[in-house]
Amino acid sequence: MEREIQSVLSANKNTVKSALTLTKNERKVLKAMDVESARKMQSELARLRSLQAKYEKKAKWAKKIKSKSYRRITRHEKRKKDERTLGNLKEQDPEEFSRRVLQLRTDRMKERMSLKHSASTKYAHNQKMYAKYNESVCEILIWRSSLKLGDFSVETGMSVCPNEQPNFEDIAGNVTYGVDVVGEFKDEKQKVVEDEKERDLEAFLPGWNSWAGPGIKKNKKRESQYTVKARENPRRDSGHVPFPFLSVAQFEASLRTPIDRTWVPESAFRKMIKSRVVTKSGTIIQPICKKAVRPNRT
């Protein structure tokens, strides 16, 4: 790709080389002129190139500006310029004027229907601030932000809502028609549980201290003596609640209580996040004494 571009640029006579300031055609024109005309032509070309570089630098500088007032002023100037252009088109080319006006109205309508700037107004900003303390306002804002422009259905003549979630059971039934997916999943899950379960280890070998061969009956009692039982893993459920609580209801209520200054008072929030041991900056902390940890050992 780069070689093709380089070949096209080298074949073009209007391309400026890296070591030269004039193109091949410009040098050819200058040779055909006299000395005074060539000097004027060269100075004019240099002036045009400097102006071009100046405008490019100014455009890059203006593109990096983040000032809201500057953007507002430039937007106002652009709107005035467009109005003057439309005024000239109205007198010179009425058809082009009507087409431009229709395009502007369509763009404005799409912008309003897509709710592109619904959250940038002062009222919307205040609603967001108030939604932290009111659940109903928060639900309304979430619902409004989830609204989208639906696709138009030719068959029904109505807009199709993209936020409407299809039923999972219907989708699963259509995809897995005639297949018991739930039953297969349960069987597979039970198989995995059985494979991961610990089994009894049989260390009994027939033939040791006994007869072996066809027709010999197995001694169940001797086999059980050489069988290592699998270790049972019972549930380690705690039968009591942690120290500060007296009942299960108190412990569950403490878990449901949010630890955040948005939901609880500031004093309660600071009390809940307060450390057990607090030291001031610069305090010397002595190492732990061995006698304090193990008082009964020497």
QUIVENBEL-V891490 format. One record per residue. N is the residue number from 1. SS is DSSP state (a for helix, b for strand, c for the rest). PSI is psi in radians with two decimals (none if undefined). Layout:
N;SS;PSI
N;SS;PSI
//
This chain:
1;c;-0.79
2;a;-0.64
3;a;-0.71
4;a;-0.75
5;a;-0.73
6;a;-0.67
7;a;-0.69
8;a;-0.73
9;a;-0.68
10;a;-0.52
11;a;-0.38
12;c;2.33
13;c;-0.17
14;c;0.26
15;c;2.34
16;c;2.21
17;c;2.85
18;c;-0.62
19;c;-0.12
20;c;2.79
21;c;-0.09
22;c;2.65
23;c;3.04
24;a;-0.72
25;a;-0.66
26;a;-0.70
27;a;-0.62
28;a;-0.71
29;a;-0.68
30;a;-0.61
31;a;-0.58
32;a;-0.31
33;c;2.94
34;c;3.08
35;a;-0.75
36;a;-0.78
37;a;-0.68
38;a;-0.67
39;a;-0.72
40;a;-0.74
41;a;-0.71
42;a;-0.70
43;a;-0.64
44;a;-0.73
45;a;-0.69
46;a;-0.69
47;a;-0.72
48;a;-0.68
49;a;-0.67
50;a;-0.68
51;a;-0.71
52;a;-0.77
53;a;-0.64
54;a;-0.78
55;a;-0.65
56;a;-0.72
57;a;-0.70
58;a;-0.66
59;a;-0.71
60;a;-0.69
61;a;-0.73
62;a;-0.51
63;a;-0.47
64;c;-0.09
65;c;2.29
66;c;0.17
67;c;2.28
68;a;-0.66
69;a;-0.70
70;a;-0.75
71;a;-0.65
72;a;-0.72
73;a;-0.79
74;a;-0.63
75;a;-0.69
76;a;-0.73
77;a;-0.70
78;a;-0.67
79;a;-0.71
80;a;-0.70
81;a;-0.71
82;a;-0.64
83;a;-0.72
84;a;-0.67
85;a;-0.73
86;a;-0.64
87;a;-0.71
88;a;-0.66
89;a;-0.60
90;a;-0.61
91;a;-0.63
92;a;-0.80
93;c;1.57
94;a;-0.59
95;a;-0.79
96;a;-0.62
97;a;-0.80
98;a;-0.64
99;a;-0.72
100;a;-0.70
101;a;-0.73
102;a;-0.67
103;a;-0.71
104;a;-0.72
105;a;-0.69
106;a;-0.75
107;a;-0.71
108;a;-0.69
109;a;-0.76
110;a;-0.66
111;a;-0.72
112;a;-0.63
113;a;-0.54
114;c;-0.04
115;c;0.76
116;c;-0.61
117;c;0.47
118;c;-0.46
119;c;0.17
120;c;-0.02
121;c;2.89
122;a;-0.64
123;a;-0.75
124;a;-0.63
125;a;-0.73
126;a;-0.64
127;a;-0.67
128;a;-0.71
129;a;-0.66
130;a;-0.38
131;a;-0.34
132;c;-0.44
133;c;-0.05
134;c;2.06
135;a;-0.62
136;a;-0.72
137;a;-0.67
138;a;-0.73
139;a;-0.68
140;a;-0.73
141;a;-0.67
142;a;-0.71
143;a;-0.70
144;a;-0.67
145;a;-0.39
146;c;-0.14
147;c;2.38
148;c;2.83
149;c;2.12
150;c;2.72
151;b;2.51
152;b;2.27
153;c;2.19
154;c;-0.58
155;c;-0.83
156;c;-0.36
157;c;0.36
158;c;2.83
159;b;2.40
160;b;2.19
161;c;2.10
162;c;-0.29
163;c;-0.17
164;c;2.06
165;c;2.26
166;c;2.75
167;c;2.27
168;a;-0.64
169;a;-0.67
170;a;-0.74
171;a;-0.78
172;a;-0.64
173;a;-0.63
174;a;-0.68
175;a;-0.73
176;c;0.87
177;c;2.20
178;c;0.12
179;c;2.28
180;c;1.49
181;a;-0.72
182;a;-0.75
183;a;-0.73
184;a;-0.66
185;a;-0.74
186;a;-0.73
187;a;-0.74
188;a;-0.69
189;a;-0.75
190;a;-0.63
191;a;-0.70
192;a;-0.70
193;a;-0.74
194;a;-0.64
195;a;-0.62
196;a;-0.19
197;c;2.48
198;c;2.43
199;c;2.83
200;c;2.41
201;b;2.03
202;b;1.92
203;c;0.14
204;c;2.30
205;c;2.07
206;c;2.38
207;c;-0.39
208;c;2.07
209;c;0.47
210;c;2.83
211;c;2.58
212;c;2.73
213;c;-3.13
214;c;2.45
215;c;0.05
216;c;2.30
217;c;2.48
218;c;2.49
219;c;1.83
220;a;-0.63
221;a;-0.73
222;a;-0.61
223;a;-0.69
224;a;-0.46
225;a;-0.50
226;c;0.29
227;b;2.21
228;b;2.05
229;c;2.53
230;c;2.50
231;c;2.32
232;c;2.47
233;c;1.46
234;c;2.80
235;c;2.31
236;c;1.15
237;c;2.33
238;c;2.43
239;c;0.05
240;c;2.81
241;c;2.84
242;c;2.93
243;c;-0.88
244;c;-0.32
245;c;2.63
246;c;-0.28
247;c;2.91
248;a;-0.61
249;a;-0.72
250;a;-0.71
251;a;-0.75
252;a;-0.65
253;a;-0.64
254;a;-0.59
255;a;-0.58
256;a;-0.29
257;c;2.13
258;c;2.48
259;c;1.53
260;c;2.47
261;c;-0.20
262;c;-0.53
263;c;-0.44
264;c;2.80
265;c;2.78
266;a;-0.67
267;a;-0.74
268;a;-0.63
269;a;-0.77
270;a;-0.59
271;a;-0.65
272;a;-0.58
273;c;0.08
274;c;2.42
275;c;2.69
276;c;-0.67
277;c;2.17
278;c;2.22
279;c;2.59
280;c;2.73
281;c;2.35
282;c;-0.10
283;c;2.35
284;c;2.15
285;c;1.99
286;c;2.62
287;c;2.77
288;c;2.33
289;c;2.41
290;a;-0.56
291;a;-0.54
292;a;-0.53
293;a;-0.76
294;c;1.43
295;c;-0.45
296;c;-0.05
297;c;2.54
298;c;none
//
